Amino acid sequence: MALTAVIRVPSRALLRPWARLRDAALGWIEPAGGGGVEVSAQRFASQKVLVEPDPAAGVAVMKFKNPPVNSLSLELLTELVISLEKLENDKTVRGVVLTSDCPGIFSAGLDLTEMCGRNPAHYAEYWKAVQEMWLRLYLSNLVLVAAINGASPAGGCLIALTCDYRVMADNPKYCIGLNETLLGIVAPFWFKDNLVNTIGHRASERALQLGLLFPPTEALQVGMVDKVVPKDQVQSTALSVLAQWMAIPDHARQLTKNMMRKPTADRLLKQRDADIQNFVSFISRDSIQKSLQMYLEKLKQKKG
Ligand SMILES: CCCCC/C=C\C/C=C\C/C=C/C(=O)SCCNC(=O)CCNC(=O)[C@H](O)C(C)(C)COP(=O)(O)OP(=O)(O)OC[C@H]1O[C@@H](n2cnc3c(N)ncnc32)[C@H](O)[C@@H]1OP(=O)(O)O
């Protein structure tokens, strides 16, 4: 990856402790004596989220890279939020394409191993990170376009739903949807709200109860994605769409986005702790743990 952009990062001594953790996560190194440091955009490429900025165009491409299936581990979620925050603060960037570096998979959704056989404190930490990811993406001031270049179940679909526009590859093997009920679990209310805001109430009711995973043409029909194109055109189409959205003055577009989305985000913001408690007690149930374990086993057996 050839990247040339230069980003100014303040001295670590001036940053809060969490920012030092962030620097470590992103692999930024401050030279001895440090009074601020210039890092090349290559350093911006962390392990599980690659960011390719194009300052001339005012955009960046963010690629998830957590093989084999881009499951949303705690580590990936943390890097995603940090990378997004950095882009939000970068005055040269106004729009971002979200896509995958893993062939054939956009994201397999939440990491089942983070929700199985762990303790309540871990479940709480994990759920807080999932909430944070959703809130940051859903309320982002940037134009976000999803370039869905592979399967996108559950949490993968949620990421796509937070975007302002979704372009999907036309391979009928790639499916997208909130399939939680197939795992014996329930999509949280804010997943549901995001879906209802995208495809409407009746279509959501059907899709959520049946845990429907839509192939691209059906996803287009129901309004879950906005455009279906051949696989090799997904990213270029997403970049063209980004350019169209970026032709609108930022302040007017951002205020409009906020007006449309804030009430939905506020529903979660008003009850974040209660939502974490609900998740922890739900996921800790023996019956739910059994369902998830059986589902994981089925995924593993599929190979053999
Ligand atoms: C009433 C109160 C309610 C409160 C709310 C409570 C609960 C709700 C909580 C959460 C909502 C959940 C959201 C989610 O996102 S759950 C995750 C859902 N995801 C899926 O169902 C996708 C599962 N995966 C697949 O279907 C396939 O893997 C794939 C993505 C289509 C890719 O298929 P492929 O054939 O290419 O790969 P494999 O299937 O062979 O998988 C390779 C490897 O990856 C492992 N794996 C797959 N998905 C996950 C995952 N999500 N998490 C962790 N690991 C995953 C798979 O087991 C294989 O592992 P192996 O060790 O065998 O290599």
The ligand as an ORCA input file, in Angstrom:
! r2SCAN-3c Opt
* xyz 0 1
  C     -34.132     -9.315     25.190
  C     -32.830     -8.578     25.386
  C     -32.007     -8.583     24.141
  C     -30.669     -7.996     24.402
  C     -29.743     -8.266     23.251
  C     -29.108     -9.554     23.405
  C     -28.492    -10.254     22.506
  C     -28.198     -9.836     21.129
  C     -26.774     -9.844     20.954
  C     -26.112     -9.686     19.867
  C     -26.593     -9.495     18.504
  C     -25.714    -10.314     17.612
  C     -25.180     -9.864     16.538
  C     -24.230    -10.656     15.729
  O     -23.581    -10.132     14.867
  S     -24.018    -12.334     16.079
  C     -23.010    -12.980     14.776
  C     -23.872    -13.401     13.636
  N     -23.067    -13.855     12.542
  C     -23.376    -14.888     11.796
  O     -24.381    -15.530     11.973
  C     -22.406    -15.259     10.713
  C     -21.783    -16.565     10.989
  N     -20.789    -16.890      9.970
  C     -21.130    -17.306      8.733
  O     -22.274    -17.420      8.358
  C     -20.005    -17.650      7.827
  O     -18.842    -17.809      8.612
  C     -19.709    -16.606      6.748
  C     -19.556    -15.204      7.331
  C     -20.853    -16.595      5.716
  C     -18.396    -16.987      6.025
  O     -18.470    -18.316      5.565
  P     -17.117    -19.095      5.177
  O     -17.546    -20.416      4.668
  O     -16.281    -18.241      4.317
  O     -16.319    -19.223      6.557
  P     -16.589    -20.269      7.743
  O     -18.028    -20.347      8.041
  O     -15.879    -21.539      7.448
  O     -15.904    -19.507      8.983
  C     -14.477    -19.428      9.093
  C     -14.141    -19.416     10.557
  O     -14.698    -18.221     11.153
  C     -15.519    -18.586     12.253
  N     -16.621    -17.616     12.360
  C     -17.559    -17.339     11.444
  N     -18.363    -16.368     11.853
  C     -17.939    -16.015     13.089
  C     -18.396    -15.066     14.054
  N     -19.441    -14.242     13.844
  N     -17.723    -14.973     15.204
  C     -16.662    -15.773     15.463
  N     -16.191    -16.694     14.589
  C     -16.813    -16.810     13.416
  C     -16.003    -19.983     11.916
  O     -16.431    -20.648     13.080
  C     -14.753    -20.572     11.317
  O     -13.895    -20.894     12.412
  P     -12.866    -22.116     12.305
  O     -12.232    -22.167     13.666
  O     -13.688    -23.334     12.005
  O     -11.921    -21.735     11.208
*
